Structure formats: C-alpha cells, structure tokens
Amino acid sequence: MTPLRCPRLAALSWIEHGFGSRDDGEWTSPEQTAKLRQVHGSAVVSVDAPGEHGEGDALISSSPDLWLEVRTADCVPILLADSVRRVVVAVHAGWRGTAASISRITVEMLCAEWGSKPGDLQVAMGPCIGRCCFEVGEDVARQFPGHIIHSGARPHVDLVAANREQLSAAGVPPAKIESLDLCTVCDPGRFHSFRRDRGPGRMIAAIRIRPLQ
C-alpha cells in the first residue's frame, strides 16, 4: 500500500512525505533514515546523516535524500516543511510532548537556528487518537485547558487542536496547518492503536528532501 499524503505537502515538488498505515510496514530506506529514541518529551534534534541520534521527539534537517522518521500508534505525527529555507521536520507529539509544547518549541528552534519564518512553514498532522477516543483522567485533562471535550463520565482531550494552537501561537498561519483528521482507535483495519490494542505495532511518518538531480 501507499502511505497517506497530505495535499499541502504533496504540492511541494522538492519533498517526499507520507503517513504509514498498519499495512505499509517499513516503507522508508533504513540506510537513508534518521531517527530518535522517542521519549515523549520536547527535545528537538538537528541531523545531517542517517542512523539513530539519541533521545528526542523531533528531527530537523536540510540534507537531501535523508528521511526523517517518527513512529506512532495514537500519538500525533507532525511533518513540517519550510518552503523558503528548504528545511524539513518530523515530530512525534504524544500527550506528554504536547503538554510540554513540542510543536511550539520546534517552530521556535526552526526560527532561531535555521532562520525560518513561521509564515513559510507548511504543516501536516497524520492519523492519531481522536478527541472521540482520547478519554483521560482529571490529572491529564488539567494540562490541556481549552482542549477538553466532556463526553460521558470522563473528559476527552483533543491533541490535534492542542498542537494546532501551539503552531499558531508560534506564528504559523492557521491556513497552512492541515490535519488528515483520521482516528487511529476508530479504524482497527487501517491503523495501529496502543490505546485499543496495547500491542507493539507502530506506524512510520516520514519526510525528506528529494535527492539532488
């Protein structure tokens, strides 16, 4: 199968990207892929070579032909591209990372260290646990003021909306933030979900700058 793609990023001819499903497996090239030991935090790591680059939850690069990869099974995979500086980013935003403002921190690092302007960024959010299914306790709910939906006995959190707000607060125009709005829990035939299955399955989200011709 072909990984899902976001129209906003697909319109950029200089990059490739995708959000994998449970049937896609290992669809990037391992020898051309940079990754991290994801720890549900807010550390952002700049890379220029394949391999594992320590702990963290967001990768930034301007190197052609280098896949930046994150793996999720309910957390929000976020891919960004700076259409002027030609820098790409992959973010793993679980609830802890979101509570730690990983999306805002990533944009701020792009601006401070790579010279990016928020208005030049294009952002796509892939399949993740939806607000329909992310039921939490009061201790978690308190960390997401403004993004709580009261449905049933316990509150639900909207992680997509929380990350969208962080990106907007960092200066990214709302019109340049796109979500596929697909819930991993609701679609067991298509997506892995840790909340639903408690299993080891993970899906790849990745982005790269196309090889130089």
C-alpha positions in Angstrom: 0.0 0.0 0.0 1.0 3.6 -0.4 1.4 5.8 2.7 -1.1 8.6 3.1 -0.1 12.0 1.9 -1.3 15.5 2.8 -2.2 17.7 -0.2 -0.5 20.7 1.4 2.9 18.9 1.5 2.3 17.0 -1.7 2.2 20.3 -3.6 5.8 20.9 -2.7 7.8 19.2 -5.5 11.1 19.3 -3.6 10.0 16.9 -0.8 8.6 13.5 -0.3 6.5 12.5 2.7 4.0 10.0 4.0 2.0 8.7 6.9 2.0 4.9 7.0 -0.8 2.6 8.0 -0.5 -0.8 9.6 -0.1 -2.4 6.2 2.7 -0.2 5.0 5.4 -1.7 7.2 9.0 -0.4 6.7 8.4 1.9 3.7 11.4 4.2 4.1 15.0 3.2 3.3 16.8 2.3 6.6 20.2 3.2 5.2 18.9 6.7 4.4 16.8 7.3 7.5 17.5 9.4 10.7 15.5 8.5 13.8 15.5 9.1 17.6 14.8 7.1 20.7 11.4 8.7 21.3 10.8 9.5 24.9 7.6 11.5 24.9 9.4 14.8 25.6 10.1 18.0 23.8 13.7 17.7 22.7 14.4 18.7 19.1 17.5 17.3 17.3 19.1 18.6 14.1 20.6 15.9 11.9 22.6 15.6 8.7 23.2 11.8 8.5 21.2 8.6 8.8 21.1 6.5 12.0 19.8 6.9 15.5 20.6 10.2 17.0 19.9 9.8 20.7 16.8 10.7 22.6 14.3 13.2 21.4 10.9 13.6 19.7 11.5 15.9 16.8 14.1 15.9 13.9 15.2 18.8 11.7 17.3 18.6 8.6 18.2 20.4 5.3 20.2 17.4 3.9 18.8 16.0 0.7 17.9 12.3 0.4 17.7 11.8 4.2 14.4 10.5 5.6 13.4 11.9 9.0 11.2 9.3 10.7 9.0 9.1 13.7 6.8 6.2 14.8 3.4 6.5 16.3 0.4 4.4 17.4 -2.0 7.1 18.7 0.4 10.0 19.2 0.3 12.8 16.7 2.8 12.6 13.8 3.5 16.1 12.5 5.5 16.8 9.4 6.7 20.3 8.5 8.5 21.9 5.5 10.0 25.4 5.2 9.3 26.2 1.6 11.9 29.0 1.5 14.8 27.7 3.5 14.1 24.1 2.3 14.3 22.5 5.7 12.1 19.6 6.8 10.9 18.4 10.2 9.3 15.3 11.7 7.7 15.5 15.1 6.3 12.8 17.5 3.7 14.6 19.7 2.2 12.3 22.4 0.2 13.8 25.2 3.3 14.4 27.3 5.1 16.0 24.4 2.1 18.1 23.6 1.8 19.2 27.2 5.5 20.2 27.1 4.8 22.3 24.0 6.9 20.3 21.5 5.2 21.9 18.5 5.8 25.4 19.7 9.4 24.6 20.7 10.1 23.0 17.3 8.9 26.1 15.4 10.9 28.4 17.7 14.1 26.3 17.1 13.5 26.5 13.3 13.3 30.2 13.5 16.3 30.7 15.9 18.7 28.2 14.5 17.7 27.8 10.8 16.4 31.2 10.0 12.9 30.1 9.2 9.9 32.3 9.3 6.7 30.8 10.6 4.8 32.1 7.6 6.9 30.0 5.3 6.0 26.7 7.0 3.7 24.1 5.7 2.4 21.6 8.3 0.6 18.3 8.1 -0.7 16.2 11.0 -1.3 12.5 10.4 -3.5 9.8 11.9 -3.7 9.8 15.7 -6.1 9.2 18.5 -9.0 11.5 18.0 -10.9 13.5 20.6 -13.7 11.0 20.2 -11.5 8.3 21.8 -8.9 10.0 24.0 -10.5 9.6 27.3 -8.3 10.8 30.2 -8.2 11.3 33.9 -8.5 14.7 35.6 -4.7 14.9 36.1 -4.1 14.7 32.3 -7.1 16.9 31.5 -5.8 19.8 33.6 -2.8 20.0 31.3 -4.9 20.9 28.3 -7.1 23.9 29.2 -9.3 24.8 26.3 -9.0 21.4 24.6 -11.2 19.3 26.8 -14.4 17.7 25.5 -16.8 16.5 28.1 -18.3 13.3 26.7 -19.5 10.6 29.1 -18.1 10.0 32.5 -14.6 11.2 31.8 -13.1 14.1 29.9 -11.6 13.7 26.4 -8.6 15.6 25.1 -8.2 17.0 21.5 -4.5 16.6 20.8 -4.8 17.8 17.2 -6.4 21.0 18.4 -3.8 21.5 21.1 -0.9 21.1 18.7 -2.6 23.3 16.1 -2.9 26.0 18.8 0.8 25.8 19.6 1.8 26.1 16.0 -0.5 29.1 15.5 0.8 30.7 18.7 4.4 30.3 17.3 3.3 32.2 14.2 2.3 29.5 11.7 -0.8 30.8 9.7 -3.8 28.6 10.5 -4.4 28.1 6.8 -1.0 26.4 6.5 -1.8 23.7 9.1 -3.6 20.7 7.8 -4.8 17.6 9.6 -5.9 14.3 7.9 -8.4 14.0 10.8 -8.2 10.2 11.0 -8.6 8.5 14.3 -6.3 5.5 14.9 -8.6 4.0 17.5 -11.7 4.1 15.3 -10.2 2.3 12.4 -8.6 -1.0 13.5 -8.4 -2.4 10.0 -6.2 0.5 8.9 -4.2 1.8 11.9 -2.3 0.5 14.9 -3.5 1.9 18.2 -1.8 1.4 21.5 -4.9 2.6 23.4 -7.0 0.0 21.7 -4.6 -3.0 21.3 -1.9 -2.5 23.9 0.4 -4.0 21.3 3.8 -3.2 19.9 2.7 -2.1 16.4 3.8 1.3 15.2 3.4 3.3 12.0 6.0 5.3 10.3 5.6 9.0 9.4 8.5 10.4 7.4 9.6 13.3 5.3 12.7 14.0 3.2 14.1 16.5 0.7 14.3 14.8 -2.7 17.8 13.8 -3.9 19.7 16.4 -5.8 19.5 15.8 -9.6 
